[in-house]
Amino acid sequence: IKGIVNELTKLTHVSQTKTMEDLNLIIEETVEVYRNLYRNTSFLVEKDTLPLFKLDKDGLRRVFINLITNAVKAIEGADGKIIIQTKYEKSRGMAIVRFSDTGKGIAREDREKVFYPYFTREKGGTGLGLAIVHSIVLEHHGRISVEENEPKGSPFIIELPIIEA
């Protein structure tokens, strides 16, 4: 119960500490931890040049940790691949981060529900992880979506507006 309460607190917490940061560096630092933990999983990071912009570093690190952890679980211990791509859409003033994996994917009927609090198909899961991810992305005035499983896995797309001041 205490764990669920802590997760709910994080879900409703709005961070006030946004600083100028390098999003690619936050991703690289987070992935490096997983490379050491999951040696059978291939981590590929494809980075576009992004400007520094104002963000909550700890909040976004939590987003990346959650998405990578979910991807590792979806791969289910097999030799799998997790691909993280960043892209700068200057015309829209957006940083795009795409997480994809070679895991089992998310059923079509579940894709709209995965960001709802308490929705889970995972045995023993609380259903709060992706709800927290969604909340943090919204705190950055961004959006997150999950795409069709092509050819397998679950691509998550995060769009973050680049706020430079």
CYANA upper distance limits for C-alpha pairs under 8 A (distance plus 0.5 A):
  1 ILE  CA      5 VAL  CA      6.73
  2 LYS  CA      6 ASN  CA      6.67
  3 GLY  CA      7 GLU  CA      6.70
  4 ILE  CA      8 LEU  CA      6.61
  4 ILE  CA    126 THR  CA      7.76
  5 VAL  CA      9 THR  CA      6.65
  6 ASN  CA     10 LYS  CA      6.90
  7 GLU  CA     11 LEU  CA      6.72
  7 GLU  CA    128 LEU  CA      7.34
  7 GLU  CA    132 ILE  CA      8.34
  8 LEU  CA     12 THR  CA      6.95
  8 LEU  CA    128 LEU  CA      8.02
  9 THR  CA     13 HIS  CA      6.56
 10 LYS  CA    132 ILE  CA      7.44
 11 LEU  CA    128 LEU  CA      8.38
 11 LEU  CA    131 ALA  CA      7.58
 11 LEU  CA    132 ILE  CA      5.33
 11 LEU  CA    135 SER  CA      6.78
 11 LEU  CA    136 ILE  CA      8.35
 12 THR  CA    135 SER  CA      8.11
 14 VAL  CA    136 ILE  CA      8.37
 14 VAL  CA    139 GLU  CA      7.19
 15 SER  CA     56 ASP  CA      7.42
 15 SER  CA     59 GLY  CA      8.18
 15 SER  CA    139 GLU  CA      8.28
 16 GLN  CA     56 ASP  CA      8.42
 17 THR  CA     55 LEU  CA      8.34
 17 THR  CA     56 ASP  CA      6.40
 18 LYS  CA     54 LYS  CA      6.03
 18 LYS  CA     55 LEU  CA      5.03
 18 LYS  CA     56 ASP  CA      4.94
 18 LYS  CA     57 LYS  CA      7.72
 19 THR  CA     53 PHE  CA      8.01
 19 THR  CA     54 LYS  CA      5.37
 19 THR  CA     55 LEU  CA      6.01
 19 THR  CA     56 ASP  CA      7.00
 19 THR  CA     57 LYS  CA      8.02
 20 MET  CA     52 LEU  CA      6.32
 20 MET  CA     53 PHE  CA      5.33
 20 MET  CA     54 LYS  CA      4.85
 20 MET  CA     55 LEU  CA      6.93
 20 MET  CA    164 GLU  CA      7.82
 21 GLU  CA     52 LEU  CA      5.72
 21 GLU  CA     53 PHE  CA      6.10
 21 GLU  CA     54 LYS  CA      6.74
 21 GLU  CA     55 LEU  CA      7.06
 21 GLU  CA     57 LYS  CA      7.58
 22 ASP  CA     26 ILE  CA      7.06
 22 ASP  CA     50 LEU  CA      8.02
 22 ASP  CA     51 PRO  CA      7.71
 22 ASP  CA     52 LEU  CA      5.52
 22 ASP  CA     53 PHE  CA      7.51
 23 LEU  CA     27 ILE  CA      6.85
 23 LEU  CA     50 LEU  CA      7.94
 23 LEU  CA     52 LEU  CA      7.78
 23 LEU  CA     53 PHE  CA      8.50
 24 ASN  CA     28 GLU  CA      6.66
 24 ASN  CA     47 LYS  CA      7.23
 24 ASN  CA     50 LEU  CA      7.89
 24 ASN  CA     86 THR  CA      7.90
 25 LEU  CA     29 GLU  CA      6.57
 26 ILE  CA     30 THR  CA      6.71
 26 ILE  CA     57 LYS  CA      7.78
 26 ILE  CA     60 LEU  CA      8.49
 26 ILE  CA     61 ARG  CA      7.05
 27 ILE  CA     31 VAL  CA      6.56
 27 ILE  CA     61 ARG  CA      7.85
 27 ILE  CA     64 PHE  CA      7.52
 28 GLU  CA     32 GLU  CA      6.54
 28 GLU  CA     45 VAL  CA      8.08
 29 GLU  CA     33 VAL  CA      7.39
 30 THR  CA     34 TYR  CA      7.49
 30 THR  CA     61 ARG  CA      7.32
 30 THR  CA     64 PHE  CA      7.59
 30 THR  CA     65 ILE  CA      7.31
 31 VAL  CA     35 ARG  CA      6.68
 31 VAL  CA     43 PHE  CA      7.85
 32 GLU  CA     36 ASN  CA      7.05
 33 VAL  CA     37 LEU  CA      7.00
 34 TYR  CA     38 TYR  CA      6.30
 35 ARG  CA     39 ARG  CA      6.43
 35 ARG  CA     41 THR  CA      7.95
 35 ARG  CA     42 SER  CA      8.17
 35 ARG  CA     43 PHE  CA      7.29
 40 ASN  CA     77 GLY  CA      8.33
 40 ASN  CA     78 ALA  CA      7.86
 40 ASN  CA     79 ASP  CA      5.72
 40 ASN  CA     80 GLY  CA      7.64
 41 THR  CA     72 VAL  CA      8.30
 41 THR  CA     78 ALA  CA      8.21
 41 THR  CA     79 ASP  CA      5.91
 41 THR  CA     80 GLY  CA      5.47
 41 THR  CA     81 LYS  CA      6.12
 41 THR  CA     82 ILE  CA      7.82
 42 SER  CA     79 ASP  CA      8.04
 42 SER  CA     80 GLY  CA      6.65
 42 SER  CA     81 LYS  CA      5.09
 42 SER  CA     82 ILE  CA      6.68
 43 PHE  CA     81 LYS  CA      6.46
 43 PHE  CA     82 ILE  CA      5.48
 43 PHE  CA     83 ILE  CA      6.47
 43 PHE  CA     84 ILE  CA      8.29
 44 LEU  CA     81 LYS  CA      8.01
 44 LEU  CA     82 ILE  CA      6.77
 44 LEU  CA     83 ILE  CA      5.25
 44 LEU  CA     84 ILE  CA      6.75
 45 VAL  CA     83 ILE  CA      6.42
 45 VAL  CA     84 ILE  CA      5.33
 45 VAL  CA     85 GLN  CA      6.31
 46 GLU  CA     83 ILE  CA      8.13
 46 GLU  CA     84 ILE  CA      6.74
 46 GLU  CA     85 GLN  CA      5.13
 46 GLU  CA     86 THR  CA      6.92
 47 LYS  CA     85 GLN  CA      6.22
 47 LYS  CA     86 THR  CA      5.41
 47 LYS  CA     87 LYS  CA      7.32
 48 ASP  CA     85 GLN  CA      8.21
 48 ASP  CA     86 THR  CA      5.91
 48 ASP  CA     87 LYS  CA      5.43
 48 ASP  CA     88 TYR  CA      6.83
 49 THR  CA     87 LYS  CA      7.88
 49 THR  CA     88 TYR  CA      7.29
 50 LEU  CA     87 LYS  CA      7.82
 50 LEU  CA     88 TYR  CA      6.24
 50 LEU  CA     95 ALA  CA      7.57
 51 PRO  CA    162 ILE  CA      8.44
 52 LEU  CA    164 GLU  CA      7.54
 53 PHE  CA    162 ILE  CA      6.16
 53 PHE  CA    163 ILE  CA      5.91
 53 PHE  CA    164 GLU  CA      5.16
 53 PHE  CA    165 ALA  CA      8.01
 54 LYS  CA    162 ILE  CA      7.74
 54 LYS  CA    163 ILE  CA      5.99
 54 LYS  CA    164 GLU  CA      6.26
 54 LYS  CA    165 ALA  CA      7.29
 55 LEU  CA     60 LEU  CA      8.30
 55 LEU  CA    140 HIS  CA      7.36
 56 ASP  CA     60 LEU  CA      6.72
 56 ASP  CA    140 HIS  CA      8.38
 57 LYS  CA     61 ARG  CA      6.55
 58 ASP  CA     62 ARG  CA      6.70
 59 GLY  CA     63 VAL  CA      6.94
 59 GLY  CA    136 ILE  CA      6.71
 60 LEU  CA     64 PHE  CA      6.75
 60 LEU  CA    136 ILE  CA      7.58
 60 LEU  CA    137 VAL  CA      8.19
 61 ARG  CA     65 ILE  CA      6.56
 62 ARG  CA     66 ASN  CA      6.60
 62 ARG  CA    133 VAL  CA      8.01
 63 VAL  CA     67 LEU  CA      6.75
 63 VAL  CA    132 ILE  CA      8.28
 63 VAL  CA    133 VAL  CA      5.51
 63 VAL  CA    136 ILE  CA      7.72
 63 VAL  CA    137 VAL  CA      8.43
 64 PHE  CA     68 ILE  CA      6.48
 65 ILE  CA     69 THR  CA      6.42
 66 ASN  CA     70 ASN  CA      6.63
 66 ASN  CA    129 GLY  CA      6.96
 66 ASN  CA    130 LEU  CA      7.88
 66 ASN  CA    133 VAL  CA      7.80
 67 LEU  CA     71 ALA  CA      6.67
 67 LEU  CA     99 PHE  CA      7.99
 67 LEU  CA    130 LEU  CA      8.39
 68 ILE  CA     72 VAL  CA      6.63
 68 ILE  CA     82 ILE  CA      8.27
 68 ILE  CA     99 PHE  CA      8.49
 69 THR  CA     73 LYS  CA      6.78
 70 ASN  CA     74 ALA  CA      6.62
 71 ALA  CA     75 ILE  CA      6.78
 71 ALA  CA     82 ILE  CA      7.53
 71 ALA  CA    100 SER  CA      8.22
 71 ALA  CA    101 ASP  CA      6.54
 71 ALA  CA    103 GLY  CA      7.21
 72 VAL  CA     76 GLU  CA      7.19
 72 VAL  CA     77 GLY  CA      7.89
 72 VAL  CA     82 ILE  CA      8.40
 72 VAL  CA    103 GLY  CA      8.34
 73 LYS  CA     77 GLY  CA      7.78
 73 LYS  CA    103 GLY  CA      8.48
 74 ALA  CA    102 THR  CA      8.46
 74 ALA  CA    103 GLY  CA      5.09
 74 ALA  CA    104 LYS  CA      6.12
 74 ALA  CA    105 GLY  CA      7.57
 74 ALA  CA    153 GLY  CA      8.20
 75 ILE  CA     79 ASP  CA      8.12
 75 ILE  CA     80 GLY  CA      6.37
 75 ILE  CA    101 ASP  CA      7.97
 75 ILE  CA    102 THR  CA      6.79
 75 ILE  CA    103 GLY  CA      4.52
 75 ILE  CA    104 LYS  CA      7.07
 76 GLU  CA    103 GLY  CA      7.77
 80 GLY  CA    101 ASP  CA      7.88
 80 GLY  CA    102 THR  CA      6.26
 80 GLY  CA    103 GLY  CA      7.69
 81 LYS  CA    101 ASP  CA      6.07
 81 LYS  CA    102 THR  CA      6.09
 82 ILE  CA     99 PHE  CA      7.71
 82 ILE  CA    100 SER  CA      6.28
 82 ILE  CA    101 ASP  CA      4.87
 82 ILE  CA    102 THR  CA      7.31
 83 ILE  CA     98 ARG  CA      8.32
 83 ILE  CA     99 PHE  CA      6.35
 83 ILE  CA    100 SER  CA      5.73
 83 ILE  CA    101 ASP  CA      6.65
 84 ILE  CA     97 VAL  CA      7.45
 84 ILE  CA     98 ARG  CA      6.06
 84 ILE  CA     99 PHE  CA      5.16
 84 ILE  CA    100 SER  CA      7.04
 85 GLN  CA     96 ILE  CA      8.44
 85 GLN  CA     97 VAL  CA      6.12
 85 GLN  CA     98 ARG  CA      5.59
 85 GLN  CA     99 PHE  CA      7.22
 86 THR  CA     95 ALA  CA      7.51
 86 THR  CA     96 ILE  CA      6.01
 86 THR  CA     97 VAL  CA      5.04
 86 THR  CA     98 ARG  CA      6.95
 87 LYS  CA     95 ALA  CA      6.36
 87 LYS  CA     96 ILE  CA      5.53
 87 LYS  CA     97 VAL  CA      7.07
 88 TYR  CA     93 GLY  CA      8.17
 88 TYR  CA     94 MET  CA      6.57
 88 TYR  CA     95 ALA  CA      5.32
 88 TYR  CA     96 ILE  CA      6.82
 89 GLU  CA     93 GLY  CA      6.40
 89 GLU  CA     94 MET  CA      5.66
 89 GLU  CA     95 ALA  CA      6.76
 89 GLU  CA     96 ILE  CA      7.89
 90 LYS  CA     94 MET  CA      6.92
 93 GLY  CA    161 PRO  CA      6.32
 93 GLY  CA    162 ILE  CA      6.08
 94 MET  CA    159 GLU  CA      6.79
 94 MET  CA    160 LEU  CA      5.95
 94 MET  CA    161 PRO  CA      4.99
 94 MET  CA    162 ILE  CA      5.98
 95 ALA  CA    159 GLU  CA      6.33
 95 ALA  CA    160 LEU  CA      5.66
 95 ALA  CA    161 PRO  CA      6.79
 95 ALA  CA    162 ILE  CA      6.95
 96 ILE  CA    157 ILE  CA      7.47
 96 ILE  CA    158 ILE  CA      6.15
 96 ILE  CA    159 GLU  CA      5.15
 96 ILE  CA    160 LEU  CA      6.92
 97 VAL  CA    157 ILE  CA      6.32
 97 VAL  CA    158 ILE  CA      5.58
 97 VAL  CA    159 GLU  CA      7.08
 98 ARG  CA    155 PRO  CA      7.16
 98 ARG  CA    156 PHE  CA      6.21
 98 ARG  CA    157 ILE  CA      5.07
 98 ARG  CA    158 ILE  CA      6.87
 99 PHE  CA    154 SER  CA      8.46
 99 PHE  CA    155 PRO  CA      5.92
 99 PHE  CA    156 PHE  CA      5.61
 99 PHE  CA    157 ILE  CA      7.00
100 SER  CA    153 GLY  CA      6.98
100 SER  CA    154 SER  CA      6.24
100 SER  CA    155 PRO  CA      4.68
100 SER  CA    156 PHE  CA      6.93
101 ASP  CA    152 LYS  CA      8.10
101 ASP  CA    153 GLY  CA      5.44
101 ASP  CA    154 SER  CA      6.76
101 ASP  CA    155 PRO  CA      7.41
102 THR  CA    152 LYS  CA      6.21
102 THR  CA    153 GLY  CA      5.12
102 THR  CA    154 SER  CA      8.33
103 GLY  CA    152 LYS  CA      6.94
103 GLY  CA    153 GLY  CA      4.87
103 GLY  CA    154 SER  CA      7.76
104 LYS  CA    152 LYS  CA      6.91
104 LYS  CA    153 GLY  CA      5.81
104 LYS  CA    154 SER  CA      8.25
105 GLY  CA    149 ASN  CA      6.31
105 GLY  CA    152 LYS  CA      6.41
105 GLY  CA    153 GLY  CA      4.48
105 GLY  CA    154 SER  CA      5.19
106 ILE  CA    110 ASP  CA      7.00
106 ILE  CA    111 ARG  CA      6.89
106 ILE  CA    149 ASN  CA      7.60
106 ILE  CA    153 GLY  CA      7.81
106 ILE  CA    154 SER  CA      6.57
107 ALA  CA    111 ARG  CA      7.01
108 ARG  CA    148 GLU  CA      7.94
109 GLU  CA    113 LYS  CA      8.44
110 ASP  CA    114 VAL  CA      6.66
111 ARG  CA    146 VAL  CA      7.03
111 ARG  CA    147 GLU  CA      8.40
113 LYS  CA    119 PHE  CA      7.19
114 VAL  CA    119 PHE  CA      6.71
114 VAL  CA    120 THR  CA      7.68
114 VAL  CA    130 LEU  CA      7.05
114 VAL  CA    131 ALA  CA      8.05
115 PHE  CA    119 PHE  CA      8.03
115 PHE  CA    130 LEU  CA      5.60
115 PHE  CA    131 ALA  CA      5.06
115 PHE  CA    133 VAL  CA      8.39
115 PHE  CA    134 HIS  CA      6.71
116 TYR  CA    127 GLY  CA      8.13
116 TYR  CA    128 LEU  CA      8.32
116 TYR  CA    130 LEU  CA      8.09
116 TYR  CA    131 ALA  CA      6.04
117 PRO  CA    127 GLY  CA      6.22
117 PRO  CA    128 LEU  CA      5.74
117 PRO  CA    130 LEU  CA      8.33
117 PRO  CA    131 ALA  CA      5.70
118 TYR  CA    126 THR  CA      6.30
118 TYR  CA    127 GLY  CA      4.33
118 TYR  CA    128 LEU  CA      6.10
119 PHE  CA    126 THR  CA      8.12
119 PHE  CA    127 GLY  CA      5.08
119 PHE  CA    128 LEU  CA      7.98
120 THR  CA    125 GLY  CA      6.76
120 THR  CA    126 THR  CA      7.28
120 THR  CA    127 GLY  CA      5.09
121 ARG  CA    125 GLY  CA      8.02
127 GLY  CA    131 ALA  CA      7.81
128 LEU  CA    132 ILE  CA      6.55
129 GLY  CA    133 VAL  CA      6.84
130 LEU  CA    134 HIS  CA      6.50
131 ALA  CA    135 SER  CA      6.68
132 ILE  CA    136 ILE  CA      6.70
133 VAL  CA    137 VAL  CA      6.74
134 HIS  CA    138 LEU  CA      6.67
134 HIS  CA    143 ARG  CA      8.00
134 HIS  CA    144 ILE  CA      7.04
135 SER  CA    139 GLU  CA      6.73
136 ILE  CA    140 HIS  CA      7.15
137 VAL  CA    141 HIS  CA      7.14
137 VAL  CA    142 GLY  CA      5.75
137 VAL  CA    143 ARG  CA      6.46
137 VAL  CA    144 ILE  CA      7.37
137 VAL  CA    158 ILE  CA      8.08
137 VAL  CA    160 LEU  CA      7.98
138 LEU  CA    142 GLY  CA      5.66
138 LEU  CA    143 ARG  CA      6.64
140 HIS  CA    160 LEU  CA      7.14
140 HIS  CA    161 PRO  CA      7.99
141 HIS  CA    160 LEU  CA      7.32
141 HIS  CA    161 PRO  CA      7.29
142 GLY  CA    158 ILE  CA      7.69
142 GLY  CA    159 GLU  CA      5.85
142 GLY  CA    160 LEU  CA      4.97
142 GLY  CA    161 PRO  CA      6.68
143 ARG  CA    158 ILE  CA      6.31
143 ARG  CA    159 GLU  CA      5.84
143 ARG  CA    160 LEU  CA      7.36
144 ILE  CA    156 PHE  CA      7.42
144 ILE  CA    157 ILE  CA      6.00
144 ILE  CA    158 ILE  CA      4.93
144 ILE  CA    159 GLU  CA      6.89
145 SER  CA    156 PHE  CA      6.18
145 SER  CA    157 ILE  CA      5.82
145 SER  CA    158 ILE  CA      7.23
146 VAL  CA    154 SER  CA      7.18
146 VAL  CA    155 PRO  CA      6.16
146 VAL  CA    156 PHE  CA      4.92
146 VAL  CA    157 ILE  CA      6.72
147 GLU  CA    154 SER  CA      7.09
147 GLU  CA    155 PRO  CA      5.92
147 GLU  CA    156 PHE  CA      6.93
147 GLU  CA    157 ILE  CA      8.18
148 GLU  CA    154 SER  CA      7.45
148 GLU  CA    155 PRO  CA      7.80
149 ASN  CA    153 GLY  CA      5.81
149 ASN  CA    154 SER  CA      5.79
149 ASN  CA    155 PRO  CA      7.46
150 GLU  CA    154 SER  CA      8.49
